């Protein structure tokens, strides 16, 4: 495995870049070259260094050693503004538009075309601004109204606006950081069409995604990082998904789904009391739970790992150790106060058990990678010693390596007697993990499929209301 050829010169490159944060080495001697007219993938587990690469290119983190090169010449970006002036733009998965302004106003914020009005006053030329915005959208092959208010736009449309803003600033390099995480299949297809249009116009695109199929569909080359180190830069067409997984995590794709069966748990989100049910009842060990009472659910031995870990599962500003202890403060009390030692010991124990990658337990949980944040949510609930664990989309937005660790953990917990209800829209994950599959269609349970009879066709038939399987 060799680095890419040096000619022609890359539009933007990191050359032997290292970066540390305290005792944590985020990047070590990483080289990554982006060429005009190419979509280049960056692959790696959570914590592999991808976010640090993005922030280094974006001027947020200056390298400790090594160089950033623009058209072959060493440069120093003095903050994000310096990177933008050099033609580097980052498109994040959650855009930050001004909701009360129009699409055109967001694109040309601070750079609105002007016209001279009465008494020599210069006014915003809205007609010209709307016309320029329409040209940008035409170039990207999308149909958006320049005068539409940004509030209410889908995530996909917001990303298109951010891309249009970037090319209006003559961006030569676009970095797309997990842009498809919140998109539907149709929206992903449109984003890919836009990305191909950018490539055809000579842009260099760095594309980051945990979805391997997207890398193989869109990208020409892929660079893999592992533990902050460069592993390989290769032509995508020469690889298989299993090859790429081996580069990322050092083991084969088949290892992602353990053979051990998961004990079924027959509960749903409403059981935990987050949602109030309109009819029926929920029983745990023969005892009926009161509706809309998470406290009662916890007392009955239930735990819920929510789909949105950032908004519902964690307090991002609090430390790792405090997040782990939030569900068990009573057990950590020593008199009227919480024991800091007991809190830290609990967090350290779970950090070891879940193989958490972190700097200090006192660090804010927000500094962790997405996969490690998910481990903290799991630790928070597993520390309650539940009898039933509900996990809603437990591996969404995390890399294949961390996904394998989550699967291993769920299997071990189930083997130890814990009932697990896993809610997942990832069909291979469902087929690889579930002992029984309960399928819903339009609010109704349409099938209950045992592992022996489970297959993609059977599950999808039930999910679309075409199943004859017994519910």
N, C-alpha and C positions, 0 to 999 in steps of 0.2 A: 504494500500500500504506500503510495507516494503522493506528495503534495502536487498540486496542479502546475503545469508549465508556466514559466515566468513571462512568456511573450504570447500575445500582446500584453501591454501593461494593464493590470487591473485598475478599475475605476476607483476602488477603495479597498484597503487591506489592513489587517492587523498582522504584524510581523514579530514573532517571538515575544508576544505580549504576556506579561504576568501582572496579577493584581491580587492583593490580599486585603482583608478586613480584619484587623487585629491578628489573632492566631489562625484565622480561617483563610486558606489559600484558595481563592475563587478561580483563578486562571494561572496556568503555569506554562510558559513558552508556547502560547497558542498562535498559530498562523492561519489566517482565513482571508482568501482573496475573492473579491466580487467583481465580475466582469460585465461590461455593458452588453445588453441584449441577452441576458441569462437570468433564469430563476434558480437560485442556489438555496438548497435546504440546509438548515442547521438542526441536527438531531442530537438527542441525549436525554438522560433521565432528569427528573427534577433534581436540582442541586449540581448538575453537571457543569454549569457555568454559562448557560445560554443567555440568561438575563444580564449577566455581567458583560458578555460580548455586546449585547444590544446597547446597554448603557455606555459602554466605552465608545462604540461607533457614534452614539448620539451626543457625546460630549458631556455626559453626566459624571462618569468616572474616568479620570485620567489614568493611564497605565502607570504602574510602578516601574516597569522596565519594558523594553521593546518599543516599537514604533507604530503609529497610525500613518499610512501612506495614502495620498490622494494623487492619482495619476502617476504613481511611482515616486513621488516626492514626499519626504517626511513632513508632517504637519502637526500642529498642536491645536486642538479645539478648546477655546476658552469658554466652556459651558455649552449648553444646548443651542444658544443663539449662534455660536461659532460654527457648530455642525450644520445648522440650517443654512447659514450663509455659504457654506461649502457645497450645498446641494444634497444634504442627507436628511431624510424625513423618516420618522417612525410612525407606523400605523398600529395602534394598540387595539386589543380585542374590545375594549370599552372606550369609545371615543369621548372626547370632552368638548362638545360644542356648546355654544351659548343658546339655550333653549328658546329664548324669547326673540332671537334674531332670525332673519330669513336665511335660507341656504346660501344665497349669494353674499350676504353680509358676513356670514361665518367664513367663507372662503377668502374674502378680500378684507378681513378685519385689519384696520390700520394701514391699508394700501388701496383704499377705494379710489377709483378714477374720479377726477374732479373736472368741473366745468366752471367757467367764469360767469357769474350772475350779475344782477344789478349792482351798481355802485362798486364794481370790481370784486365783489365777494366771491370766493371760490366755494362751490357747493358740490356735494356728492352727485356724480352723474349716474343715477340709478339705471337709466336706460343702457348706458355702456356697460355697467357692472353686470346687469342681467344678460346682456348679449355675450359678454366674455364668459360668463358662467355656462351659458347654453353651449358655447363652443367647446368648453372643457368636457361637458357631459357627452357631447357628440363624439369627441375624440375617444372617450372611454366606452362608448357604445351603450350608454344608459339613458333612460328617459326620466329625469327628475325636473321638477318645476323650480327654477331659480328663486322664485318669490315665495315658495312654501316656507312656513315657519319650521324651524328645526325641531321644536317640541312635537313629539308624537311620531317622529321618524323611527323606523325600525333600526336595529343595530346595523343591519346590512347597509341601509341607505346612509346612515351616519358615517360608516367606513368609506363609502364612495365619496361623500363630501370631504372627508379628510384626505383621500387620495387626490381629489380635484384640487384641494388647497395646496397639496405638495407640488403637483405639477405646475400650478399657477406660479409657484416660486422657483420654477425651473429646477426642481429636484432631479438629480441624476441617479440617486441611490434611494430606494424605498425598502424599508425594513418592516416586514409584516409579522408581528408577534402574536401568535395564536389567533389569527383573525377569524377563524371559522368556528371557534368554540361555542358561540351562541347563535349560529346560523342554521337555517333549514337547508335541506338538500338543494332546493331550487336557488336559494340565496348563495350557497357555496358555488354552484355552477356559474352564477353571474359574476361573483368575485373572481373566479378563475378566468372568465372571459376578459374581465377588466385587466387582470394581471398579465395575460397574454398580450393584450393591446399595449401595455406599458413596455413589455419586453420587445415587441416589434418596433416601438418608437425609440429603442436604444437605452432604456433604463436598466440599471442593475438592480435586481430584486433579491433580498434575503428573506426567505420564507421559513417560519418556525411553526411546527405543528406536531402534536402528539399522534396524529392520525397518519399512520404509515401509508395508507392508500392514497392520501392527498399528495404526499411527497412523490410517490411513483407516478401519479397522474400529471402533476404540474411541473416538476423540477427537472433540470438537466444534470446537476451535480448535487452532491450531499456531503457535508462535512459533519463528522461525528465527534462529540466530546464525551469524555467520561472522567468524572472526578476532577474537572477543571483542566484536563489535558487533551490535546489534539490526538485523536485516534486514527482518523483517515479522512481523505477527501477523494471521492470516487464518482465516476459516471453512474447515474442512477440506473441506466439501462443495463449495466453489468451486474446488478445486485438483485437479490430476492428479498422479500420482507424478512425472512429468517436470517439472511446475511446481515441485514441492518440491525436487527435485534441483537445478534451476537456482538456486533461492534459496540452497541450501546450498553449492554448489561453483562456480556460475557457468558450468556447462556441462550439456549434455543427457544424459539417461540412456543414449542410444546410445553415448556416449563411454566408458562404463565397460568395454566389452569390445572391445579392439582387434581389427582384422580380421586382423592378422598371426598366422600359425599358430604353435603351440608345438611344437617338436620333441619326439617322444615319448621317454620314458625307461622302459625295461622292467625296473623294479626295484620292490621293496616295502619296507615297514618292516623286515622281517627281514634284508634285505640289509645294512642298516647295523649289524647285530649287536646291536640292542636286544633283540630276541626271538630265541631259539634255535629253529631249525626242526627238525622231527622226521624229515623225509625230504626227498630231493632235494638240489639244490645250487644255488649262486648263482655266476654267472660275470660278470666285468667284463673286457671286451676279451679274452675267451677264457681268462682266468685264474680259477681257482676260489678263492673267498674262504672262509676258515675261519669256522665258525659262532660266533655270540656274541662277535664281536670288533670293536667300533666303531673301535679303533685301526687294524686292518687295512683296514676300509672307508674310513677317512679317507685312508690311504696310497694306496688305489686310486683316489682322486679323488672319493669320495662325500661328500655333505653332507646333513644332515637338519634341516629346520625343523619342530619338533614341534608338535602340536596345542595343547598347554598351554604357552604361552610363559612364563607366570609361574612355574610349578613346574619345567618341564623345559628351558626355553630360555634363562632369564636367572637371574642372581644379583641379586635385587632391591636388596640393600643396597650392591652395588658400583656404581662410577661407570659412566657411559655408555662412556667410553674403555676401561675395564678389561673390560667385557662384550664389546666388539668384539674385543679382543685375546686372549680366552681360548682361542681355537682356534689361535693362532699365536704363542705365547710364544717358541718357539725362534727364530723369525725376528727377534724384537725384542730378543734378547739382545745385550748388549755386554759380553763377558767373562762373569762370573758373574751379572751384574745385568741387569734389564730396563731398556731405555732409555725414560725417561719421554717424551722428545721423539718418539721413533719411535712409541711407543704413541699419543700424542696426534695425530701426523700421520696415522697410519692411520685413527683414528676420525674426524678432521676430513674426510679425503678421502671416506670413505663417507657421512658426514653430508651432504656436498654432493651426492654422486651419488644418494642416496636421498631428498633433500629433507626431511631430518629437522628437526623443530621442537623446539628445546631452548633452555635458558638457558645452561648451561655444560657442557662435556664432562665436567667433574669432578663434576657433579651425579649423585646416585644415580639409576639407571635407573627406580626405582620411582616417581619423580615425573612421569614422562612419561605421556601418554595411551596408551590401548591400542594405537592404530594406530602410534604412534611407537615403542612397545616392540616391536611386530612388525617394524618397520624395523631396529631394533638387532639382533634375532635374525637377520634376513636378512644384515645387514652382517657379523655374526660369522662366518657360514658362507661368504658370498661372498668374504670376505678370504682364504679358503684356496685360492681359484682352482680350484673343483671342476670335474669333467667331467660329473657327474650330480648334480642337485639334487632332493631329495625334499621336497616341501612338503605338510604334512598340515594341511588346513583353514586355508589361509593367510590368509583374510579373515574368519574367524569373529570376531564381536564388534567389528568395526571399521566405521567409517562409509563411506558411498558414495564420498566423495572419496578417502580413503586406499585404499579397495578399488580404485579406478581406477588409482591410482599403482602398486599392487602388480601389477595386471594388465599395465600398461605395462612394468614392470620385467621381469616374467617373459617377456613377448614379446620384449623387446630381448635378454635373455640367450639365449633360444632361437635367435633370429636370428643371434646371434654364435657358435653352435655348441654351446651347453650343452644337454644332455639334461635335460628337466624331467618329473618325475612329480608330478602334482598330485592329491592326494586331497581330495575335496570332497563334501559332502552338499548343496551348493547347486546344484540342477539348472540354473538359468540360467547360473551361472558355468561349469559343466562344458560346456554347449552353446556358450557364447560363447568359451571359451578352448581347448578340446582339439582336437588334430589327430586323435587316435584315442581312443576311450573303451573302457576295459576295465571290464566290469560284473560284480559279484559278487553271489551270492545264497546264503545259508546256507553260507558258506565255500568256495564253488566259483565259478570263473570261468565265467559263463554266456554272455557275448557279447563280441566285439570289433567295435566299430562305427566305421567311418571317418567323418570329418567330413561328407562329402557325404550320408551316409545317416542322420546323427544327428538325432533329434528327441525331444521329450518322451515320446511314446508308445513309441518303440522302446526308449529307455533304461529307462523304468519297467516295460515288459514284461519286459525282461531282469532287472531288479532284483527282480522278484516271481516269477521262475522261469517266466514264460510265453513266453520268447523262443525263436524258432527260428533266431536269428542264430548264425553260426558263432563258436565261441570259439577 
